[in-house]
């Protein structure tokens, strides 16, 4: 029927459509343009559907499509928006949970976290301002330096680092004799045992005999020798394992399985036992920030000077900040806590404990960042030591064991490698092995506190052993956010209790009464 119709009426029909607005409507809907010469709607390049509508216009089907209600409601943008508007007015409820409900699946509480941080900052600012009004400015940067200038012989780092070379060389030569078979394994074990015992006993004798050594100097002295003890123990164990492998007729020892990136990072060949028994190797191990020895450490390709300077600035800044906070905030609070403890005024004791908890925890957090991030990264960058995992996300700990496994990675790796796994290989069950690890940690905590203070009260030992039942309770009855809150509570409250116990006993012993 379309074929028989003449061409001219078709043109007249299209002109009529244009004059009536039909072609304009089609052009507006499909992006076409209407020209004055003849009124033909030309298709826009952006829309290919115009040709289809032109065909409908030529055979009279356009009007029929436009008059269809379903086509108008679905095709015209105004009609679609009008339908949506009516639908919104008719229904405004859907099945959903409240955001604070766990079933909602909502997890973006960033604003609440920021609110907590702001409230914490304002609370600490009020306490610090109250401290300044009450006591004035107590910060004295020269005081710490003057302690060393008055008595240079009490410098623990300089003197003990010199003497520690004796124990390092003794360990080194014992391993050299064992490597060539000049002494037996039993003799080497005995020599290592004597040397390791001397590492722990020598600083104790020095601290107890040198009365001019301050408690802070004593803690630094014992800390240095405790690190040296753990390093030499790892050095001894690793070389013994190498000898066992050599006796099993393994000709070449490589570390490609445990550290596949060493060759790519350093570009050097791997060292095999006993080629590692050199002065350069053992002293490199002594100075790098790790407690676990291996023959081929991962090495960074170069020293990043800007990174090194940033860490150095952080070390100096946070060190002075720590000293200032202790002088200004901790010392007056601790001194004012002695009288309630002497009179056993329970309410005042709790008040003093909570007041001390805030500055103590803040100082501990700053110390963590200063030591585990700034200082250890500075030394690692300087020595081109590649493994920078000194800590993990302990702040997300939902169990006590997770916290102790992730806040101090060098110690955790040492305990796992040289203490926990050897016990498991000997048939000890996991719970007893974990308890033994906590027992060893409790011993070293008490060792580092009681001996410098020259008194033995076992508060640190008891606090560490209390972590065992606490870990069981939190792991059994608490999980998720509740477990994380329990870990934070143990950190915030537990440390001030131990601090007050030791300070109170120290004042009573040395001054006869607590003020």
DAWOCOR-V683828 format. One record per pair of residues at least 24 apart in sequence whose ideal C-beta (glycine too) atoms are under 10 Angstrom apart, sorted by sequence separation. I is the first residue (numbers start at 0). J is the second residue. If there is no record, write none. Layout:
i: {I:I}
j: {J:J}
This chain:
i: {13:14:16:25:28:29:169:170:200:270:271:332:388:439:440:441:465:469:13:14:169:170:199:202:269:270:332:333:411:414:438:441:13:26:168:169:198:199:202:245:269:270:328:329:332:333:367:386:414:437:438:440:441:10:13:25:167:197:198:244:245:268:328:331:332:367:437:462:466:10:24:25:166:169:170:198:199:244:245:267:330:437:465:10:165:166:169:198:199:328:329:437:438:22:25:198:241:242:265:328:329:364:403:410:434:437:463:22:25:166:167:197:198:241:242:265:267:327:328:436:462:165:166:195:196:198:240:241:261:264:265:266:329:462:165:195:198:262:264:265:325:328:329:375:400:403:407:410:434:437:22:194:195:198:238:241:261:263:264:265:266:324:325:328:375:403:433:462:463:21:163:166:237:238:241:258:261:264:265:324:371:462:25:165:195:257:258:261:264:371:400:434:461:24:28:194:195:238:258:260:261:263:324:325:370:371:400:403:430:433:163:194:237:238:257:258:259:260:324:371:458:459:462:17:22:162:163:254:258:367:458:461:13:16:21:25:162:191:195:254:255:321:367:458:16:21:24:191:194:234:253:254:321:324:430:456:458:459:159:234:252:253:254:320:321:458:459:13:16:19:159:162:191:192:252:254:457:458:12:13:21:191:321:456:12:16:190:191:320:321:456:12:16:28:159:234:458:9:10:12:28:155:158:188:191:234:237:318:454:456:9:28:187:191:317:318:321:456:9:317:320:321:448:452:455:456:9:155:231:234:448:452:454:24:155:158:187:188:230:233:234:317:318:454:187:317:318:449:452:453:456:4:231:241:316:317:444:448:452:454:4:155:158:230:231:237:238:315:454:4:184:187:230:236:237:313:314:317:318:453:454:1:153:230:233:236:237:238:313:314:317:318:452:453:1:152:155:159:170:230:233:234:235:237:316:317:452:0:1:153:154:155:158:166:173:177:184:227:232:233:234:314:315:0:150:152:153:184:226:230:232:233:234:313:314:152:153:155:156:159:163:167:170:171:174:178:229:230:232:233:313:314:403:150:155:159:163:166:170:174:177:229:230:231:312:313:149:150:153:154:155:158:159:162:166:169:170:173:177:180:226:228:229:230:310:311:314:150:153:155:156:159:160:163:167:171:174:175:178:227:310:311:313:314:403:153:155:156:159:163:167:170:174:178:226:309:310:313:314:402:154:155:159:166:170:173:174:177:225:310:312:147:150:154:155:156:310:311:400:146:153:155:156:160:167:174:178:309:310:399:400:403:155:159:163:170:174:309:310:399:402:146:147:155:307:308:310:311:399:400:401:146:306:307:310:311:399:400:306:309:310:398:399:400:402:143:398:399:401:307:398:399:400:401:306:307:399:400:398:399:304:397:398:303:396:397:398:302:399:301:302:398:299:302:397:398:299:302:397:401:402:288:301:397:401:288:299:300:397:399:403:298:299:397:398:402:406:298:299:300:397:398:401:402:288:289:296:297:298:299:396:397:399:400:288:296:297:298:299:396:397:398:399:402:287:288:296:297:298:299:395:397:398:402:288:296:297:394:396:397:288:289:296:297:396:399:287:288:395:396:399:286:287:394:288:293:393:394:178:179:287:288:396:178:286:287:289:291:177:178:286:287:288:394:178:179:287:289:393:174:175:178:284:286:287:288:174:177:283:287:288:289:283:284:289:174:175:283:288:174:175:172:171:171:171:174:171:168:171:167:170:171:168:167:167:167:290:164:167:265:290:291:264:289:290:291:265:289:290:164:264:288:290:291:292:163:290:291:289:290:293:261:289:290:291:292:160:260:291:292:290:291:364:258:290:360:363:258:363:360:359:360:363:356:359:360:362:363:359:356:357:360:356:359:360:356:359:356:358:359:353:356:357:359:353:355:356:359:352:355:356:359:354:355:353:356:352:355:351:352:355:352:352:355:351:348:336:340:339:340:333:336:337:340:341:332:336:340:339:340:333:337:341:329:332:333:336:337:340:341:332:336:340:333:334:329:333:337:333:336:337:341:342:330:334:341:329:333:337:340:341:338:339:143:337:338:143:337:338:336:337:144:140:143:233:237:334:335:142:229:233:236:237:334:138:229:232:236:138:140:143:235:139:140:143:226:230:233:138:139:142:226:229:233:138:229:232:236:137:138:140:232:136:138:139:137:138:139:229:137:138:136:137:138:136:137:135:134:137:134:137:131:134:127:130:131:134:130:133:134:127:127:130:134:126:130:133:123:126:229:228:225:222:225:221:224:225:224:130:222:221:222:221:220:221:126:130:219:221:218:221:222:127:217:218:220:221:126:127:217:220:126:218:219:217:218:123:127:214:217:218:122:123:126:216:217:214:215:217:214:119:123:213:214:212:214:212:119:203:207:210:199:202:206:207:206:206:207:199:203:206:202:203:202:214:214:155:101:101}
j: {37:38:40:49:52:53:193:194:224:294:295:356:412:463:464:465:489:493:38:39:194:195:224:227:294:295:357:358:436:439:463:466:39:52:194:195:224:225:228:271:295:296:354:355:358:359:393:412:440:463:464:466:467:37:40:52:194:224:225:271:272:295:355:358:359:394:464:489:493:38:52:53:194:197:198:226:227:272:273:295:358:465:493:39:194:195:198:227:228:357:358:466:467:52:55:228:271:272:295:358:359:394:433:440:464:467:493:53:56:197:198:228:229:272:273:296:298:358:359:467:493:197:198:227:228:230:272:273:293:296:297:298:361:494:198:228:231:295:297:298:358:361:362:408:433:436:440:443:467:470:56:228:229:232:272:275:295:297:298:299:300:358:359:362:409:437:467:496:497:56:198:201:272:273:276:293:296:299:300:359:406:497:61:201:231:293:294:297:300:407:436:470:497:61:65:231:232:275:295:297:298:300:361:362:407:408:437:440:467:470:201:232:275:276:295:296:297:298:362:409:496:497:500:56:61:201:202:293:297:406:497:500:53:56:61:65:202:231:235:294:295:361:407:498:57:62:65:232:235:275:294:295:362:365:471:497:499:500:201:276:294:295:296:362:363:500:501:56:59:62:202:205:234:235:295:297:500:501:56:57:65:235:365:500:57:61:235:236:365:366:501:58:62:74:205:280:504:56:57:59:75:202:205:235:238:281:284:365:501:503:57:76:235:239:365:366:369:504:58:366:369:370:497:501:504:505:59:205:281:284:498:502:504:75:206:209:238:239:281:284:285:368:369:505:239:369:370:501:504:505:508:57:284:294:369:370:497:501:505:507:58:209:212:284:285:291:292:369:508:59:239:242:285:291:292:368:369:372:373:508:509:57:209:286:289:292:293:294:369:370:373:374:508:509:58:209:212:216:227:287:290:291:292:294:373:374:509:58:59:211:212:213:216:224:231:235:242:285:290:291:292:372:373:59:209:211:212:243:285:289:291:292:293:372:373:212:213:215:216:219:223:227:230:231:234:238:289:290:292:293:373:374:463:211:216:220:224:227:231:235:238:290:291:292:373:374:211:212:215:216:217:220:221:224:228:231:232:235:239:242:288:290:291:292:372:373:376:213:216:218:219:222:223:226:230:234:237:238:241:290:373:374:376:377:466:217:219:220:223:227:231:234:238:242:290:373:374:377:378:466:219:220:224:231:235:238:239:242:290:375:377:213:216:220:221:222:376:377:466:213:220:222:223:227:234:241:245:376:377:466:467:470:223:227:231:238:242:377:378:467:470:215:216:224:376:377:379:380:468:469:470:216:376:377:380:381:469:470:377:380:381:469:470:471:473:215:470:471:473:380:471:472:473:474:380:381:473:474:473:474:380:473:474:380:473:474:475:380:477:380:381:477:379:382:477:478:380:383:478:482:483:370:383:479:483:371:382:383:480:482:486:382:383:481:482:486:490:383:384:385:482:483:486:487:374:375:382:383:384:385:482:483:485:486:375:383:384:385:386:483:484:485:486:489:375:376:384:385:386:387:483:485:486:490:377:385:386:483:485:486:378:379:386:387:486:489:378:379:486:487:490:378:379:486:381:386:486:487:272:273:381:382:490:273:381:382:384:386:273:274:382:383:384:490:275:276:384:386:490:272:273:276:382:384:385:386:273:276:382:386:387:388:383:384:389:275:276:384:389:276:277:276:276:277:278:281:280:278:281:278:281:282:281:281:282:284:407:282:285:383:408:409:383:408:409:410:385:409:410:285:385:409:411:412:413:285:412:413:412:413:416:385:413:414:415:416:285:385:416:417:416:417:490:385:417:487:490:386:491:490:490:491:494:488:491:492:494:495:492:490:491:494:491:494:495:492:495:493:495:496:491:494:495:497:492:494:495:498:492:495:496:499:495:496:495:498:495:498:495:496:499:498:499:502:499:499:495:499:499:500:495:498:499:502:503:495:499:503:503:504:498:502:506:495:498:499:502:503:506:507:499:503:507:501:502:498:502:506:503:506:507:512:513:502:506:513:502:506:510:513:514:512:513:318:512:513:319:513:514:513:514:322:319:322:412:416:513:514:322:409:413:416:417:514:319:410:413:417:320:322:325:417:322:323:326:409:413:416:322:323:326:410:413:417:323:414:417:421:323:324:326:418:323:325:326:325:326:327:417:326:327:326:327:328:327:328:327:327:330:328:331:327:330:324:327:328:331:328:331:332:327:328:331:335:328:332:335:328:332:443:443:443:443:446:443:446:447:447:354:446:446:447:447:447:448:354:358:447:449:447:450:451:357:447:448:450:451:357:358:448:451:358:450:451:450:451:357:361:448:451:452:357:358:361:451:452:450:451:453:451:357:361:451:452:451:453:453:361:446:450:453:443:446:450:451:451:452:453:446:450:453:450:451:451:501:505:451:479:480}
